[in-house]
Structure formats: C-alpha cells, structure tokens
C-alpha cells in the first residue's frame, strides 16, 4: 500500500488537472477546425435566434 501512496504523491495537482483537461481541449480544437469555426448563426434563415417568445404572432 505504501508503494501506491508514494506513486500518487509524486504527481503534482497541476499535472493531474492538465491530464483531465487536455482531452477536452483537443476535442474542442478538432471541432473548431472541422466544424466550420465559430459561426454559430445557423438557427434560422434570417440570422436570428428563433426564440418563439419574441416572434410575432401570425393571427
């Protein structure tokens, strides 16, 4: 059991956090490169956000 403790105490907390976050960062970068960039304006044909509460009624 002491071997496990000595192995776990040799890893710094910053290294552990980076090992958790780098896969997410890689996936985000891949999505930005392959997904067309930062253009998030694809909700409707007029360039709006298509929020029904703000749309005019057709009655």
Gaussian input, Z-matrix of N, CA and C with variables (Angstrom, degrees):
# hf/3-21g

backbone

0 1
 N
 C     1     B1
 C     2     B2     1     A1
 N     3     B3     2     A2     1     D1
 C     4     B4     3     A3     2     D2
 C     5     B5     4     A4     3     D3
 N     6     B6     5     A5     4     D4
 C     7     B7     6     A6     5     D5
 C     8     B8     7     A7     6     D6
 N     9     B9     8     A8     7     D7
 C    10    B10     9     A9     8     D8
 C    11    B11    10    A10     9     D9
 N    12    B12    11    A11    10    D10
 C    13    B13    12    A12    11    D11
 C    14    B14    13    A13    12    D12
 N    15    B15    14    A14    13    D13
 C    16    B16    15    A15    14    D14
 C    17    B17    16    A16    15    D15
 N    18    B18    17    A17    16    D16
 C    19    B19    18    A18    17    D17
 C    20    B20    19    A19    18    D18
 N    21    B21    20    A20    19    D19
 C    22    B22    21    A21    20    D20
 C    23    B23    22    A22    21    D21
 N    24    B24    23    A23    22    D22
 C    25    B25    24    A24    23    D23
 C    26    B26    25    A25    24    D24
 N    27    B27    26    A26    25    D25
 C    28    B28    27    A27    26    D26
 C    29    B29    28    A28    27    D27
 N    30    B30    29    A29    28    D28
 C    31    B31    30    A30    29    D29
 C    32    B32    31    A31    30    D30
 N    33    B33    32    A32    31    D31
 C    34    B34    33    A33    32    D32
 C    35    B35    34    A34    33    D33
 N    36    B36    35    A35    34    D34
 C    37    B37    36    A36    35    D35
 C    38    B38    37    A37    36    D36
 N    39    B39    38    A38    37    D37
 C    40    B40    39    A39    38    D38
 C    41    B41    40    A40    39    D39
 N    42    B42    41    A41    40    D40
 C    43    B43    42    A42    41    D41
 C    44    B44    43    A43    42    D42
 N    45    B45    44    A44    43    D43
 C    46    B46    45    A45    44    D44
 C    47    B47    46    A46    45    D45
 N    48    B48    47    A47    46    D46
 C    49    B49    48    A48    47    D47
 C    50    B50    49    A49    48    D48
 N    51    B51    50    A50    49    D49
 C    52    B52    51    A51    50    D50
 C    53    B53    52    A52    51    D51
 N    54    B54    53    A53    52    D52
 C    55    B55    54    A54    53    D53
 C    56    B56    55    A55    54    D54
 N    57    B57    56    A56    55    D55
 C    58    B58    57    A57    56    D56
 C    59    B59    58    A58    57    D57
 N    60    B60    59    A59    58    D58
 C    61    B61    60    A60    59    D59
 C    62    B62    61    A61    60    D60
 N    63    B63    62    A62    61    D61
 C    64    B64    63    A63    62    D62
 C    65    B65    64    A64    63    D63
 N    66    B66    65    A65    64    D64
 C    67    B67    66    A66    65    D65
 C    68    B68    67    A67    66    D66
 N    69    B69    68    A68    67    D67
 C    70    B70    69    A69    68    D68
 C    71    B71    70    A70    69    D69
 N    72    B72    71    A71    70    D70
 C    73    B73    72    A72    71    D71
 C    74    B74    73    A73    72    D72
 N    75    B75    74    A74    73    D73
 C    76    B76    75    A75    74    D74
 C    77    B77    76    A76    75    D75
 N    78    B78    77    A77    76    D76
 C    79    B79    78    A78    77    D77
 C    80    B80    79    A79    78    D78
 N    81    B81    80    A80    79    D79
 C    82    B82    81    A81    80    D80
 C    83    B83    82    A82    81    D81
 N    84    B84    83    A83    82    D82
 C    85    B85    84    A84    83    D83
 C    86    B86    85    A85    84    D84
 N    87    B87    86    A86    85    D85
 C    88    B88    87    A87    86    D86
 C    89    B89    88    A88    87    D87
 N    90    B90    89    A89    88    D88
 C    91    B91    90    A90    89    D89
 C    92    B92    91    A91    90    D90
 N    93    B93    92    A92    91    D91
 C    94    B94    93    A93    92    D92
 C    95    B95    94    A94    93    D93
 N    96    B96    95    A95    94    D94
 C    97    B97    96    A96    95    D95
 C    98    B98    97    A97    96    D96
 N    99    B99    98    A98    97    D97
 C   100   B100    99    A99    98    D98
 C   101   B101   100   A100    99    D99
 N   102   B102   101   A101   100   D100
 C   103   B103   102   A102   101   D101
 C   104   B104   103   A103   102   D102
 N   105   B105   104   A104   103   D103
 C   106   B106   105   A105   104   D104
 C   107   B107   106   A106   105   D105
 N   108   B108   107   A107   106   D106
 C   109   B109   108   A108   107   D107
 C   110   B110   109   A109   108   D108
 N   111   B111   110   A110   109   D109
 C   112   B112   111   A111   110   D110
 C   113   B113   112   A112   111   D111
 N   114   B114   113   A113   112   D112
 C   115   B115   114   A114   113   D113
 C   116   B116   115   A115   114   D114
 N   117   B117   116   A116   115   D115
 C   118   B118   117   A117   116   D116
 C   119   B119   118   A118   117   D117
 N   120   B120   119   A119   118   D118
 C   121   B121   120   A120   119   D119
 C   122   B122   121   A121   120   D120
 N   123   B123   122   A122   121   D121
 C   124   B124   123   A123   122   D122
 C   125   B125   124   A124   123   D123
 N   126   B126   125   A125   124   D124
 C   127   B127   126   A126   125   D125
 C   128   B128   127   A127   126   D126
 N   129   B129   128   A128   127   D127
 C   130   B130   129   A129   128   D128
 C   131   B131   130   A130   129   D129
 N   132   B132   131   A131   130   D130
 C   133   B133   132   A132   131   D131
 C   134   B134   133   A133   132   D132
 N   135   B135   134   A134   133   D133
 C   136   B136   135   A135   134   D134
 C   137   B137   136   A136   135   D135
 N   138   B138   137   A137   136   D136
 C   139   B139   138   A138   137   D137
 C   140   B140   139   A139   138   D138
 N   141   B141   140   A140   139   D139
 C   142   B142   141   A141   140   D140
 C   143   B143   142   A142   141   D141
 N   144   B144   143   A143   142   D142
 C   145   B145   144   A144   143   D143
 C   146   B146   145   A145   144   D144
 N   147   B147   146   A146   145   D145
 C   148   B148   147   A147   146   D146
 C   149   B149   148   A148   147   D147
 N   150   B150   149   A149   148   D148
 C   151   B151   150   A150   149   D149
 C   152   B152   151   A151   150   D150
 N   153   B153   152   A152   151   D151
 C   154   B154   153   A153   152   D152
 C   155   B155   154   A154   153   D153
 N   156   B156   155   A155   154   D154
 C   157   B157   156   A156   155   D155
 C   158   B158   157   A157   156   D156
 N   159   B159   158   A158   157   D157
 C   160   B160   159   A159   158   D158
 C   161   B161   160   A160   159   D159
 N   162   B162   161   A161   160   D160
 C   163   B163   162   A162   161   D161
 C   164   B164   163   A163   162   D162
 N   165   B165   164   A164   163   D163
 C   166   B166   165   A165   164   D164
 C   167   B167   166   A166   165   D165
 N   168   B168   167   A167   166   D166
 C   169   B169   168   A168   167   D167
 C   170   B170   169   A169   168   D168
 N   171   B171   170   A170   169   D169
 C   172   B172   171   A171   170   D170
 C   173   B173   172   A172   171   D171
 N   174   B174   173   A173   172   D172
 C   175   B175   174   A174   173   D173
 C   176   B176   175   A175   174   D174

   B1=1.4469
   B2=1.5281
   B3=1.3082
   B4=1.4575
   B5=1.5324
   B6=1.3495
   B7=1.4557
   B8=1.5270
   B9=1.3319
   B10=1.4635
   B11=1.5259
   B12=1.3195
   B13=1.4627
   B14=1.5241
   B15=1.3091
   B16=1.4647
   B17=1.5258
   B18=1.3287
   B19=1.4665
   B20=1.5202
   B21=1.3306
   B22=1.4582
   B23=1.5219
   B24=1.3066
   B25=1.4570
   B26=1.5233
   B27=1.3326
   B28=1.4577
   B29=1.5252
   B30=1.3220
   B31=1.4647
   B32=1.5236
   B33=1.3326
   B34=1.4596
   B35=1.5290
   B36=1.3214
   B37=1.4664
   B38=1.5315
   B39=1.3255
   B40=1.4682
   B41=1.5227
   B42=1.3275
   B43=1.4599
   B44=1.5241
   B45=1.3113
   B46=1.4615
   B47=1.5249
   B48=1.3284
   B49=1.4652
   B50=1.5225
   B51=1.3299
   B52=1.4599
   B53=1.5183
   B54=1.3265
   B55=1.4536
   B56=1.5237
   B57=1.3266
   B58=1.4689
   B59=1.5259
   B60=1.3371
   B61=1.4622
   B62=1.5205
   B63=1.3314
   B64=1.4551
   B65=1.5260
   B66=1.3288
   B67=1.4726
   B68=1.5240
   B69=1.3178
   B70=1.4635
   B71=1.5243
   B72=1.3252
   B73=1.4618
   B74=1.5231
   B75=1.3194
   B76=1.4642
   B77=1.5192
   B78=1.3303
   B79=1.4618
   B80=1.5218
   B81=1.3300
   B82=1.4598
   B83=1.5174
   B84=1.3096
   B85=1.4660
   B86=1.5245
   B87=1.3352
   B88=1.4585
   B89=1.5196
   B90=1.3228
   B91=1.4677
   B92=1.5218
   B93=1.3169
   B94=1.4590
   B95=1.5239
   B96=1.3256
   B97=1.4564
   B98=1.5235
   B99=1.3125
   B100=1.4590
   B101=1.5241
   B102=1.3268
   B103=1.4558
   B104=1.5095
   B105=1.2854
   B106=1.4505
   B107=1.5123
   B108=1.2887
   B109=1.4567
   B110=1.5139
   B111=1.3284
   B112=1.4526
   B113=1.5197
   B114=1.3212
   B115=1.4583
   B116=1.5242
   B117=1.3188
   B118=1.4610
   B119=1.5255
   B120=1.3074
   B121=1.4573
   B122=1.5263
   B123=1.3104
   B124=1.4481
   B125=1.5259
   B126=1.3274
   B127=1.4501
   B128=1.5267
   B129=1.3063
   B130=1.4592
   B131=1.5196
   B132=1.3072
   B133=1.4592
   B134=1.5258
   B135=1.3321
   B136=1.4566
   B137=1.5211
   B138=1.3014
   B139=1.4546
   B140=1.5080
   B141=1.3212
   B142=1.4609
   B143=1.5118
   B144=1.3122
   B145=1.4530
   B146=1.5254
   B147=1.3330
   B148=1.4558
   B149=1.5290
   B150=1.3309
   B151=1.4560
   B152=1.5193
   B153=1.3365
   B154=1.4669
   B155=1.5310
   B156=1.3237
   B157=1.4641
   B158=1.5288
   B159=1.3160
   B160=1.4462
   B161=1.5285
   B162=1.3088
   B163=1.4681
   B164=1.5236
   B165=1.3333
   B166=1.4538
   B167=1.5226
   B168=1.2730
   B169=1.4718
   B170=1.5227
   B171=1.2950
   B172=1.4610
   B173=1.5173
   B174=1.3211
   B175=1.4646
   B176=1.5001
   A1=110.78
   A2=117.13
   A3=119.57
   A4=111.15
   A5=117.21
   A6=119.76
   A7=111.05
   A8=115.35
   A9=120.06
   A10=110.80
   A11=116.28
   A12=119.67
   A13=111.48
   A14=117.49
   A15=119.74
   A16=110.41
   A17=117.79
   A18=120.48
   A19=110.52
   A20=117.64
   A21=119.81
   A22=112.29
   A23=118.06
   A24=119.67
   A25=112.06
   A26=117.79
   A27=119.38
   A28=112.40
   A29=117.95
   A30=122.48
   A31=108.29
   A32=116.39
   A33=119.13
   A34=110.25
   A35=117.61
   A36=120.22
   A37=112.62
   A38=118.08
   A39=120.92
   A40=110.44
   A41=116.68
   A42=120.97
   A43=110.80
   A44=117.37
   A45=120.92
   A46=110.97
   A47=117.64
   A48=121.01
   A49=110.46
   A50=116.88
   A51=119.79
   A52=111.98
   A53=118.25
   A54=120.92
   A55=111.14
   A56=117.79
   A57=120.75
   A58=111.57
   A59=117.51
   A60=120.46
   A61=114.71
   A62=119.11
   A63=118.06
   A64=113.28
   A65=121.84
   A66=118.27
   A67=112.42
   A68=116.82
   A69=120.67
   A70=109.53
   A71=116.83
   A72=120.31
   A73=111.21
   A74=117.15
   A75=120.32
   A76=110.54
   A77=117.83
   A78=120.77
   A79=112.10
   A80=117.90
   A81=120.99
   A82=110.59
   A83=117.78
   A84=121.29
   A85=110.45
   A86=117.25
   A87=120.11
   A88=110.55
   A89=117.54
   A90=120.75
   A91=111.18
   A92=117.99
   A93=120.20
   A94=111.60
   A95=116.67
   A96=119.42
   A97=112.45
   A98=117.62
   A99=120.97
   A100=113.39
   A101=117.19
   A102=120.70
   A103=114.25
   A104=119.80
   A105=121.23
   A106=114.78
   A107=119.40
   A108=121.37
   A109=113.49
   A110=115.27
   A111=121.48
   A112=113.26
   A113=119.69
   A114=122.21
   A115=109.48
   A116=115.98
   A117=120.93
   A118=110.41
   A119=117.53
   A120=121.52
   A121=109.71
   A122=116.23
   A123=119.92
   A124=112.31
   A125=117.04
   A126=119.55
   A127=113.15
   A128=118.66
   A129=120.39
   A130=110.14
   A131=116.97
   A132=120.86
   A133=113.51
   A134=119.25
   A135=121.30
   A136=113.41
   A137=118.91
   A138=121.34
   A139=113.82
   A140=118.15
   A141=121.39
   A142=111.89
   A143=115.43
   A144=120.03
   A145=112.54
   A146=118.64
   A147=123.71
   A148=111.62
   A149=115.18
   A150=120.98
   A151=106.90
   A152=118.91
   A153=121.06
   A154=113.83
   A155=118.22
   A156=119.73
   A157=111.21
   A158=118.47
   A159=121.66
   A160=113.36
   A161=117.44
   A162=119.04
   A163=109.90
   A164=115.10
   A165=120.18
   A166=109.73
   A167=115.80
   A168=119.13
   A169=108.91
   A170=115.89
   A171=120.96
   A172=112.07
   A173=119.21
   A174=122.57
   A175=110.66
   D1=-31.83
   D2=-179.59
   D3=-68.50
   D4=-26.60
   D5=176.99
   D6=-65.96
   D7=-39.74
   D8=178.37
   D9=-65.38
   D10=-41.00
   D11=179.36
   D12=-65.58
   D13=-41.08
   D14=-179.22
   D15=-69.02
   D16=-33.97
   D17=178.10
   D18=-70.86
   D19=-38.13
   D20=-178.82
   D21=-75.41
   D22=-28.72
   D23=179.98
   D24=-80.11
   D25=-11.80
   D26=179.36
   D27=-82.56
   D28=-11.74
   D29=178.78
   D30=-93.55
   D31=126.64
   D32=-179.47
   D33=-77.51
   D34=155.27
   D35=179.18
   D36=-61.99
   D37=-33.90
   D38=178.33
   D39=-64.15
   D40=-41.35
   D41=178.07
   D42=-63.76
   D43=-40.76
   D44=179.11
   D45=-64.65
   D46=-40.86
   D47=178.87
   D48=-66.22
   D49=-42.05
   D50=178.56
   D51=-64.33
   D52=-36.94
   D53=177.78
   D54=-66.35
   D55=-26.49
   D56=177.14
   D57=-80.87
   D58=-33.33
   D59=-172.57
   D60=-93.20
   D61=-22.98
   D62=-174.82
   D63=-67.50
   D64=-33.32
   D65=176.43
   D66=-64.39
   D67=-35.84
   D68=178.39
   D69=-67.28
   D70=-42.38
   D71=179.54
   D72=-63.49
   D73=-39.28
   D74=178.20
   D75=-64.26
   D76=-42.51
   D77=178.65
   D78=-65.11
   D79=-37.93
   D80=178.07
   D81=-66.01
   D82=-42.06
   D83=179.34
   D84=-64.80
   D85=-41.67
   D86=177.69
   D87=-62.93
   D88=-41.78
   D89=178.99
   D90=-64.40
   D91=-39.73
   D92=178.92
   D93=-67.08
   D94=-37.88
   D95=-179.31
   D96=-74.15
   D97=-41.84
   D98=-176.15
   D99=-92.01
   D100=-21.11
   D101=-174.72
   D102=-90.34
   D103=3.44
   D104=177.40
   D105=98.77
   D106=9.17
   D107=175.54
   D108=90.25
   D109=-146.41
   D110=-172.94
   D111=-93.69
   D112=5.77
   D113=-177.80
   D114=-70.85
   D115=106.02
   D116=-178.30
   D117=-112.63
   D118=23.50
   D119=-175.11
   D120=-103.47
   D121=62.66
   D122=-178.35
   D123=-123.37
   D124=30.01
   D125=-175.48
   D126=-84.55
   D127=-37.04
   D128=175.87
   D129=-150.03
   D130=176.15
   D131=-172.77
   D132=-73.59
   D133=-19.78
   D134=-177.85
   D135=-94.36
   D136=0.34
   D137=178.90
   D138=86.84
   D139=10.03
   D140=-179.80
   D141=-90.30
   D142=-172.26
   D143=-178.32
   D144=-96.90
   D145=-7.00
   D146=179.08
   D147=55.11
   D148=55.78
   D149=175.84
   D150=-98.78
   D151=112.47
   D152=-174.51
   D153=-59.72
   D154=-28.80
   D155=-178.26
   D156=-67.87
   D157=-25.45
   D158=-179.00
   D159=-97.27
   D160=-3.80
   D161=-178.76
   D162=-84.48
   D163=151.48
   D164=179.01
   D165=-76.89
   D166=148.38
   D167=178.00
   D168=-79.19
   D169=149.85
   D170=-178.46
   D171=-96.35
   D172=13.93
   D173=-179.25
   D174=-88.39

